[in-house]
Amino acid sequence: MNKEEFNKLNFLDKIDYINTRLRKGQTVIRIREDIGIGEKALQKEIKANGYKYSSKEKQYISTTETTTKSTTANISTIVVDSNTVVGSENTIVVPKQQQQILGYLENNFEILQEFIEKYKSTTKSTTKSTTNYISINLIDDKHLNPKPKSIRINEFVYQDWQQFCENKHYSKQDLISMALKEYMEKYK
């Protein structure tokens, strides 16, 4: 293929042509020389269209490329550009903003999962018999500069308390305060 034929191709066909030759073991330099296109011109077009060279894959890939597998139909999808997702069976339009949102969610999935679990554990269930969640419902007293308090606790209860607190994501101060508050409300 010469430079004139190459320039008549749309960008995705150009990338496909280059990647096909790369898969055959040719180098980017050799491909450029055969086409008759300069390095800067090629790199400028590739970057402008949201692609980059992956030395790991030895291919040009989209900077927004993602691969997902459908659990129901086993369809692989690839983000081709900022607006289109091409699947082996379907074509789906995905706006760039949604791609960015999905990328953000993917990058922060573990943090979001932790927040959700923490939220679930602090939200009271409507049925008390099935709830194992702890809800901290205290008035913030930090502005009062609270002082440490000392109390004596049965040693066996304290050992069980220590074990209980190791498994929870709350401060002992909050848990003790909530336990006392609930006890007082129960026996008013």
C-alpha positions as a Markdown table, in Angstrom:
| # | Residue | x | y | z |
|---|---|---|---|---|
| 1 | Met | 0.0 | 0.0 | 0.0 |
| 2 | Asn | 1.3 | 3.4 | -0.9 |
| 3 | Lys | 0.9 | 6.8 | 0.9 |
| 4 | Glu | -2.0 | 7.9 | -1.4 |
| 5 | Glu | -4.0 | 4.6 | -0.8 |
| 6 | Phe | -3.2 | 4.8 | 2.9 |
| 7 | Asn | -4.4 | 8.4 | 3.2 |
| 8 | Lys | -7.7 | 7.5 | 1.5 |
| 9 | Leu | -8.6 | 5.0 | 4.3 |
| 10 | Asn | -10.6 | 6.1 | 7.3 |
| 11 | Phe | -8.7 | 6.2 | 10.5 |
| 12 | Leu | -10.0 | 2.9 | 11.9 |
| 13 | Asp | -9.0 | 1.1 | 8.7 |
| 14 | Lys | -5.6 | 2.7 | 8.9 |
| 15 | Ile | -5.2 | 1.4 | 12.5 |
| 16 | Asp | -6.4 | -2.0 | 11.4 |
| 17 | Tyr | -3.9 | -2.1 | 8.5 |
| 18 | Ile | -1.0 | -1.1 | 10.8 |
| 19 | Asn | -2.0 | -3.5 | 13.6 |
| 20 | Thr | -2.4 | -6.4 | 11.1 |
| 21 | Arg | 1.1 | -5.8 | 9.9 |
| 22 | Leu | 2.4 | -5.5 | 13.5 |
| 23 | Arg | 0.8 | -8.9 | 14.2 |
| 24 | Lys | 2.8 | -10.3 | 11.3 |
| 25 | Gly | 6.0 | -9.2 | 13.1 |
| 26 | Gln | 6.8 | -6.0 | 11.2 |
| 27 | Thr | 7.9 | -2.9 | 13.0 |
| 28 | Val | 6.2 | 0.4 | 13.0 |
| 29 | Ile | 9.3 | 1.9 | 11.3 |
| 30 | Arg | 9.2 | -0.6 | 8.5 |
| 31 | Ile | 5.4 | -0.1 | 8.0 |
| 32 | Arg | 5.8 | 3.7 | 7.9 |
| 33 | Glu | 8.7 | 3.4 | 5.4 |
| 34 | Asp | 6.6 | 1.0 | 3.2 |
| 35 | Ile | 3.7 | 3.4 | 3.2 |
| 36 | Gly | 5.9 | 6.5 | 2.8 |
| 37 | Ile | 4.5 | 8.4 | 5.8 |
| 38 | Gly | 6.6 | 10.3 | 8.4 |
| 39 | Glu | 6.7 | 9.4 | 12.0 |
| 40 | Lys | 5.4 | 12.8 | 13.3 |
| 41 | Ala | 2.5 | 12.8 | 10.9 |
| 42 | Leu | 1.5 | 9.3 | 11.9 |
| 43 | Gln | 1.9 | 9.9 | 15.6 |
| 44 | Lys | -0.1 | 13.2 | 15.4 |
| 45 | Glu | -3.0 | 11.4 | 13.6 |
| 46 | Ile | -2.9 | 8.5 | 16.1 |
| 47 | Lys | -2.9 | 10.8 | 19.1 |
| 48 | Ala | -5.7 | 13.0 | 17.7 |
| 49 | Asn | -7.9 | 10.0 | 17.3 |
| 50 | Gly | -7.4 | 8.8 | 20.9 |
| 51 | Tyr | -5.0 | 5.9 | 20.2 |
| 52 | Lys | -1.5 | 5.0 | 21.5 |
| 53 | Tyr | 1.0 | 2.3 | 20.9 |
| 54 | Ser | 1.1 | -0.4 | 23.5 |
| 55 | Ser | 4.5 | -1.9 | 23.7 |
| 56 | Lys | 3.1 | -4.8 | 25.8 |
| 57 | Glu | 0.6 | -5.8 | 23.1 |
| 58 | Lys | 2.7 | -4.5 | 20.2 |
| 59 | Gln | -0.5 | -2.9 | 18.8 |
| 60 | Tyr | -2.1 | 0.5 | 18.6 |
| 61 | Ile | -4.9 | 0.6 | 21.1 |
| 62 | Ser | -7.6 | 3.2 | 22.0 |
| 63 | Thr | -6.8 | 5.1 | 25.1 |
| 64 | Thr | -10.5 | 4.5 | 26.1 |
| 65 | Glu | -10.4 | 0.8 | 25.2 |
| 66 | Thr | -12.2 | -1.5 | 27.6 |
| 67 | Thr | -13.2 | -5.1 | 27.2 |
| 68 | Thr | -16.2 | -6.5 | 29.0 |
| 69 | Lys | -17.9 | -9.9 | 28.8 |
| 70 | Ser | -21.6 | -10.3 | 29.0 |
| 71 | Thr | -22.6 | -13.0 | 31.5 |
| 72 | Thr | -25.7 | -13.9 | 29.5 |
| 73 | Ala | -24.5 | -14.0 | 25.9 |
| 74 | Asn | -20.7 | -14.2 | 26.1 |
| 75 | Ile | -20.3 | -11.1 | 23.9 |
| 76 | Ser | -17.0 | -9.2 | 23.9 |
| 77 | Thr | -17.3 | -5.5 | 23.4 |
| 78 | Ile | -14.6 | -3.0 | 22.6 |
| 79 | Val | -14.8 | 0.8 | 22.7 |
| 80 | Val | -13.7 | 1.8 | 19.2 |
| 81 | Asp | -13.9 | 5.6 | 19.6 |
| 82 | Ser | -15.5 | 8.1 | 21.9 |
| 83 | Asn | -19.0 | 7.3 | 20.7 |
| 84 | Thr | -19.3 | 3.7 | 19.6 |
| 85 | Val | -18.9 | 0.2 | 21.1 |
| 86 | Val | -18.7 | -2.6 | 18.6 |
| 87 | Gly | -19.7 | -6.1 | 19.8 |
| 88 | Ser | -19.5 | -9.4 | 18.0 |
| 89 | Glu | -23.3 | -9.4 | 17.8 |
| 90 | Asn | -24.5 | -5.9 | 18.6 |
| 91 | Thr | -23.5 | -2.3 | 18.1 |
| 92 | Ile | -24.1 | 0.0 | 21.1 |
| 93 | Val | -23.5 | 3.7 | 21.3 |
| 94 | Val | -21.8 | 4.8 | 24.5 |
| 95 | Pro | -21.2 | 8.6 | 24.9 |
| 96 | Lys | -17.7 | 9.6 | 26.0 |
| 97 | Gln | -19.0 | 11.0 | 29.4 |
| 98 | Gln | -20.5 | 7.6 | 30.2 |
| 99 | Gln | -17.2 | 5.9 | 29.3 |
| 100 | Gln | -15.4 | 8.2 | 31.7 |
| 101 | Ile | -17.9 | 7.5 | 34.4 |
| 102 | Leu | -17.6 | 3.7 | 33.9 |
| 103 | Gly | -13.8 | 4.1 | 34.0 |
| 104 | Tyr | -14.0 | 6.1 | 37.2 |
| 105 | Leu | -16.3 | 3.5 | 38.8 |
| 106 | Glu | -14.0 | 0.7 | 37.7 |
| 107 | Asn | -10.9 | 2.4 | 39.1 |
| 108 | Asn | -12.6 | 3.1 | 42.4 |
| 109 | Phe | -14.7 | -0.1 | 42.7 |
| 110 | Glu | -13.2 | -1.4 | 45.9 |
| 111 | Ile | -13.6 | 2.0 | 47.7 |
| 112 | Leu | -17.2 | 2.3 | 46.6 |
| 113 | Gln | -17.8 | -1.3 | 47.7 |
| 114 | Glu | -16.4 | -0.5 | 51.1 |
| 115 | Phe | -18.6 | 2.6 | 51.4 |
| 116 | Ile | -21.7 | 0.6 | 50.4 |
| 117 | Glu | -20.9 | -2.1 | 53.0 |
| 118 | Lys | -20.3 | 0.5 | 55.7 |
| 119 | Tyr | -23.6 | 2.2 | 54.8 |
| 120 | Lys | -25.5 | -1.1 | 54.9 |
| 121 | Ser | -24.0 | -1.9 | 58.3 |
| 122 | Thr | -25.0 | 1.5 | 59.7 |
| 123 | Thr | -28.5 | 1.6 | 58.2 |
| 124 | Lys | -31.3 | 0.2 | 60.5 |
| 125 | Ser | -33.4 | -2.5 | 59.0 |
| 126 | Thr | -37.1 | -2.2 | 59.2 |
| 127 | Thr | -37.4 | -5.7 | 60.8 |
| 128 | Lys | -35.5 | -5.9 | 64.0 |
| 129 | Ser | -35.4 | -9.7 | 64.1 |
| 130 | Thr | -33.1 | -9.9 | 61.0 |
| 131 | Thr | -30.9 | -6.8 | 61.6 |
| 132 | Asn | -27.3 | -7.4 | 62.5 |
| 133 | Tyr | -26.3 | -3.8 | 61.6 |
| 134 | Ile | -25.0 | -1.2 | 64.0 |
| 135 | Ser | -26.3 | 2.3 | 63.7 |
| 136 | Ile | -24.3 | 5.1 | 65.3 |
| 137 | Asn | -26.8 | 7.8 | 66.2 |
| 138 | Leu | -25.0 | 10.2 | 68.4 |
| 139 | Ile | -24.9 | 14.0 | 68.7 |
| 140 | Asp | -21.4 | 15.2 | 67.8 |
| 141 | Asp | -19.7 | 16.4 | 71.0 |
| 142 | Lys | -16.2 | 17.1 | 69.7 |
| 143 | His | -16.8 | 20.9 | 70.1 |
| 144 | Leu | -17.1 | 20.2 | 73.9 |
| 145 | Asn | -13.6 | 18.7 | 74.1 |
| 146 | Pro | -14.7 | 15.5 | 75.8 |
| 147 | Lys | -12.4 | 14.2 | 78.5 |
| 148 | Pro | -11.5 | 10.5 | 78.9 |
| 149 | Lys | -13.7 | 8.6 | 81.5 |
| 150 | Ser | -12.8 | 5.6 | 83.6 |
| 151 | Ile | -15.1 | 2.8 | 84.6 |
| 152 | Arg | -14.7 | -0.7 | 85.9 |
| 153 | Ile | -16.0 | -3.5 | 83.8 |
| 154 | Asn | -16.4 | -7.2 | 84.5 |
| 155 | Glu | -13.2 | -8.8 | 83.1 |
| 156 | Phe | -15.1 | -11.5 | 81.2 |
| 157 | Val | -17.4 | -9.0 | 79.6 |
| 158 | Tyr | -14.4 | -6.8 | 78.7 |
| 159 | Gln | -12.5 | -9.7 | 77.0 |
| 160 | Asp | -15.6 | -10.4 | 75.0 |
| 161 | Trp | -15.9 | -6.7 | 74.2 |
| 162 | Gln | -12.3 | -6.5 | 72.9 |
| 163 | Gln | -13.0 | -9.5 | 70.6 |
| 164 | Phe | -16.3 | -7.9 | 69.4 |
| 165 | Cys | -14.5 | -4.6 | 68.6 |
| 166 | Glu | -11.8 | -6.2 | 66.6 |
| 167 | Asn | -14.4 | -7.4 | 64.1 |
| 168 | Lys | -16.2 | -4.0 | 63.7 |
| 169 | His | -15.2 | -0.8 | 61.9 |
| 170 | Tyr | -16.3 | 1.6 | 64.6 |
| 171 | Ser | -14.6 | 3.3 | 67.4 |
| 172 | Lys | -15.0 | 1.8 | 70.9 |
| 173 | Gln | -16.1 | 5.2 | 72.1 |
| 174 | Asp | -19.0 | 5.3 | 69.7 |
| 175 | Leu | -20.0 | 1.6 | 70.4 |
| 176 | Ile | -20.0 | 2.1 | 74.2 |
| 177 | Ser | -21.9 | 5.3 | 73.9 |
| 178 | Met | -24.6 | 3.7 | 71.6 |
| 179 | Ala | -24.8 | 0.7 | 74.0 |
| 180 | Leu | -25.4 | 2.9 | 77.0 |
| 181 | Lys | -27.9 | 5.0 | 75.0 |
| 182 | Glu | -29.9 | 2.0 | 73.9 |
| 183 | Tyr | -29.8 | 0.5 | 77.4 |
| 184 | Met | -31.2 | 3.8 | 78.9 |
| 185 | Glu | -33.9 | 4.0 | 76.2 |
| 186 | Lys | -34.9 | 0.4 | 76.8 |
| 187 | Tyr | -35.3 | 0.9 | 80.6 |
| 188 | Lys | -36.7 | 4.4 | 80.9 |
